[in-house]
């Protein structure tokens, strides 16, 4: 049983998005993040999410979002749904980032066994 648990753990994907958000863009940015995460939470394969705001330290990124997915297939399916929803609503994230001066670092990660 532990073997199947380990293999299901190893297939998990962590989508980690890091943002530099100017203070004047904070509220609009958070609103968009909240609505996107509300949608993600309804998707198959979604396990958990975090939206974090920097509270100290010299780090460059003042917002980090993390979504844990069961596998890469679920990430791809969710990405397609989110992109379709954005098109339907007329929301263009790249335009928002350019207009508000937001910089992003977006990537998928897998857990490293620390043993």
N, C-alpha and C positions, 0 to 999 in steps of 0.2 A: 504494500500500500504506500509506503514512504517513497518508493521509486516513482510511482505515477504522480505523487504530489511534487516531487523534485522536478520531473519533466514538465509538469504544468507550470511550475514556478519559472523554469528556465525559458519558456516561451513568452513570458510576459514582456511587454514593451512599455516603457515609460516615456511619454511625450513631455519634454521639458522645454518650456519657452521662457526666455529671459528678456526683459525689456528695460530700456532706459526711457522713463516717462517724465517729461518736464512737469513741474508742479501745476501749471495752468491746464494741463491736459488730463490730470488725474481722474476727475469725475467722469468725463466722457469715456476715457479708457476703461475704467472699472465697470461702467454700465455695459459696454460691449463685451467685456470678459464675462460678466455675470450672465448675460443672455446666451453667449456661446456655451458656457459650462452647463447652464440649464438644459440645453439641447443635448450636449454630450452625455449627461447623466441618464438620458432616456435610451441611449444606444446599446445594442447588444455588445457584449464583451467589455463594457465599462466596469471597472472595479472600484476606483476611488479617484478623488481629485483634491488638489490643494491650490489655493490662490494666496500667495505670500507677498507681503510688502516689507521692504527692508526697514529695520528698526535701529540699526547701528552698524558700525564697521565701515571700512573704506571701499567696499565693493562698488563696482560700476553700475550694476543692474539693480534698480530699485523695486522691480516687480518680477516674480517668478511664478509661473503656473506649472503644475505637474498633473498629468492624468495617467493613471495606470490602466493598461488594457490587457486582456487575456492573451492576445497574440497580435502579430503584425497585420494579419488579415482584418481584424476588427478596426485597427487604426486606419487602414486604407478605406474601409467601408465608411467609417465615421467622417473621414476627410471629404469623401465624395458628397455625403449628406450635408455637411456644413457648407461646402462650396455651393451646392445647389440652393441652399437656404439663403446664402449671401446674395446669389444672383437674383433670386426671387424677390428679396427685400431691397435690392439696389445697393447693398452695402459692399464697399470695396476696402478691405483692410489696408492695402498698400496706399490708397489715397488718404485714408485716415492717418496712417503713420506719417506720411509726407506732410499733411496739413498740420498735424500736431507736433511734429518734430520728434516722433518716437522712433527709437532704434530697437531692433529685435534680433535675437539669436535663438533659432528654433531648430530642434533636433530630436531624434528618437534615441533612447538609451536602453541598454539591457543591464540587468543586475550582474555584478561581479561577485563570484563566490569568494568570500573573505577568508576561507579556511586556509 
